Amino acid sequence: MKPIASSRLQRARTRSSSVPAPVFRRLKGYAFDPSLSLRLDTAIINEIVFEIPWEELKAGPVGEYLEIVDRDPASGCYYAPADLSNPLVLAQDGLSPSEGNPQFHQQMVYAVAMVTIRNFEQALGRWAFWSPHRPDHPGQDDFVQRLRIYPHALREANAYYSPDKKALLFGYFPATSDRPGDQMPGGLTFTCLSHDIIAHETTHALLDGMHQRFIEPTNEDSLAFHEAFADIVALFQHFTFPELLKHQIAKTRGDLARQNLLGELAQQFGRAIGNYGALRDAIGGYDEKGQWSPQTPDPEEYQKITEPHARGALLVAAVFDAFIAIYKYRVADLLRIATAGSGILPEGALHPDLVNRLADEASRTARHVLTMCIRALDYCPPVDITFGDYLRAIITADCDALPRENGYRIAFIDAFRRRGIYPQNVRTLSVDNLRWPEVKEKNRYEDIASATSRLRTHFSKSQFFENRREAFTILKEFRAGFHEFMKSENLAVFEPLTGLVLAAGSRFPDIERDGQGNPKFEIHAFNTAQRVGPEGSTLNQAIISITQKRRIAGPGTGEMVFRGGCTLIIDLDTMEPRYAITKAIDDTERMERQRQYQEDAGSRSLHAVYFGSHSYDADQHEPFALLHRDISIEE
C-alpha cells in the first residue's frame, strides 16, 4: 500500500504536466549517526539513501508535513535553507553526508521524519495529522499544516518534541572527555544527525496528534509509554535498510539476540555523554566495567522501576523479545536446510544466499511487528494508557487484520508475560480473553448508524481529497455533528456503552457541566481508516474517541483532574459499533490508583519541578523537555 498522502499529492502535482512526477525522492543520510561512518567495519553500511514519497519542496526544505527552520539561538545565526529541488542536488540523490554542512543536517531531519510519517500512514490507513492548536475550546481546533523542525535549536545534550510550539528541537553539544577512545573529547555531537533521535522525536509528535491525553502522567506507565513507543518505531525502522540488515545478519550469524546495531539506539549520543555504548539497548547492556551482556527478563522489574525511560525500556524489550521469537520461528526451516537438519551452523562465514534469505525474513517480520504496534494505537483507550492496555490493543488489532492465527500474537503474549506485564481485569492470557470484547446488543445503538451514515460518502470521497487540510476540516465537522447527535439522543442509553456520565442528573456533581447543568463530554477525535491485512482483507472503520473529566480532591489539599474515556470503533461496512474500549469515569479503584500515583510522583523531583501541581490539567507546557534533558544528563 502506498502512503496515502504521497499518492494524492502526486496526482495533484502532476495534473498540469505531461510528465508524471517521480514516485520517490532519493536522499542520502546516515542509517545510525556519523560515528559509524568513522569505523572501518560499519562505514560501508552506515551511509544509505532514503526513499521519500515525492512532493514539491520549497527551500528549507518545506513540504506538506514539515518545515525545517534552521536558526541557532545560542549564536544568533541563521543557516541558509537547503534547496532539495535544485537539479544538481536531485541528480546526486541529495547532499552528501557531512557533519560540517548545515544544509545536510536539514536534509537528514527531513528525510528521517518523512520515512517515519510514511510508516504511520501505511499502518493506519489514513492521513497523519499533527495535534491541533486549541485556542479556547476543543471545537475550535486550528489545523496545524506543518510540524516545524529546528536542527540546531539547543546547545545542550537534548532533543525534544514541543506540543506547545508544534515543533521538534534538536541540540548539539561537546562530547565528554571521559572516554577519548570512543569520541574525540570536545568534538561536537549533533542530535539532528542521529536517525534514532529524529525518528524518536517525530514519533512523539505523531502519537500526540492521535492521543493528546497520553502526555498526562496518570499512572506509572503513561509517560513511559510515550518514550517506549517512540523507541519501538526508531528500532524497527532499522530493519528497512537492506544493506545494514544483511551486514548485521552476517555478523551475528543470523542470531539477532546477540549484540548488534539493530537493537541499539543513539550510539554516538550515548558515547558522547559518557556511556560505554548506545543510549539504550533493547537486547542487553554494559556493566560498570564496560562488559556487554544480554538482558535476562526479570518479571519483578515492572513492579519496581518507575523512571519513565527505564520503565519504558521494559516495554521495548518485551516487543523486541516477541520479534526475536517470531524471527527464529520463521527462519528455523532455512537453518535446517542449511545444516542438513541439525540446525547448528558450521564455523565460518554464512553463505551470501543464506544471509539474503535470513535478512528477508527479518525484514518481513520487523515490518509486520511495526505495523502491529502502530495500528494498535487506534485500539487503545483515549486516556490513562497502561502497558497492559497496549497489549490488548495489539492483540485485538491483529485479530481484526488477520483473523487466522499466525503465531505473532502468542509471541507477544509470551514476551509480555516473561516481563511481568499483565493487563488488569482479565482471567487468563489467552488470545480470546485479551481481545477487547465486541459490543453486544448492537440493535440498541441503531441510531449510531444514521449519525455516521455520511461517513460512507466521506469515505468514498477521501481518495480524492486535495490535501490534508480538507480532510481535517471534514473530520472536524463530523466530530461536531456526532457531538450534537449524542446530545440530542437519550444519552442514558450510551452510558453503559461508553462508561461515561452523559444524562442530566445529580450523579457525580464534580463532573464539568454546561450552562443547563448537563454533563460535558468531548468528542476528542474522529478518524476514518481503510486498512489492508496481510492476506488482502480490508477493514473500513471509523474511530471515535470520547472523553470526560471530573475535578476531585487530589493528594493533600490539592485538586486532581480524573478523566474517563471511550474509543468507539465502528465498522463502516455494516455501520455497527464493533468495540467500545473504555476507561469508566466512575471507576473508584482507578481513581484511587491515580491519586496515589500523583501523591508519590509529587515527591519525585522530575514531576515536582516539571509538572508543578497535582492537577495535571491540560495546561502542561513542554512535557518532554526536562524529561529528555534529565536522561541525557544523568545517564
Secondary structure, DSSP 8 states (H G I E B T S, - for coil): ---HHHHHHHHHHHTT-SS---SEEEEEEESS-GGGGGSTTTHHHHEEEEEEE----BTBTB-SSEEE--EETTTTEE---B-TTSHHHHHTTSS---TT-HHHHHHHHHHHHHHHHHHHHHHHTS------B-SS-GGG-B----EEEEEEEESSS-EEEETTTTEEEEEEEE--SS-TTTS-TT-EEEGGG-HHHHHHHHHHHHHHHH-GGGGS--STTHHHHHHHHHHHHHHHHGGG-HHHHHHHHHHHTT-TTSS-GGGEE-HHHHHHTT-SS-SEESSEEE-TTS-EEE----TTHHHH--SHHHHHHHHHHHHHHHHHHHHHHHHHHHHHHHTTTS----SS---HHHHHHHHHHHHHHHHHHHHHHHHGGGGS-SSS--HHHHHHHHHHHHHHH--S--SHHHHHHHHHHHTT---TT-S--SHHHHS--B-S-GGGGHHHHHHHTHHHHHHHHGGG-SSHHHHHHHHHHHHHHHHHHHHHS-GGGGHHHHSS--SSSSS-TTB-B-TTS-B--EEEEEEEEEEE-TTS-EEEEEEEEEEEEEEEE-STT-EEEEEEEEEEEEETTTTEEEEEEEE-TT-HHHHHHHHHHHHHHHTSHHHHHHT-SS---S----TTHHHHHHHHHH-
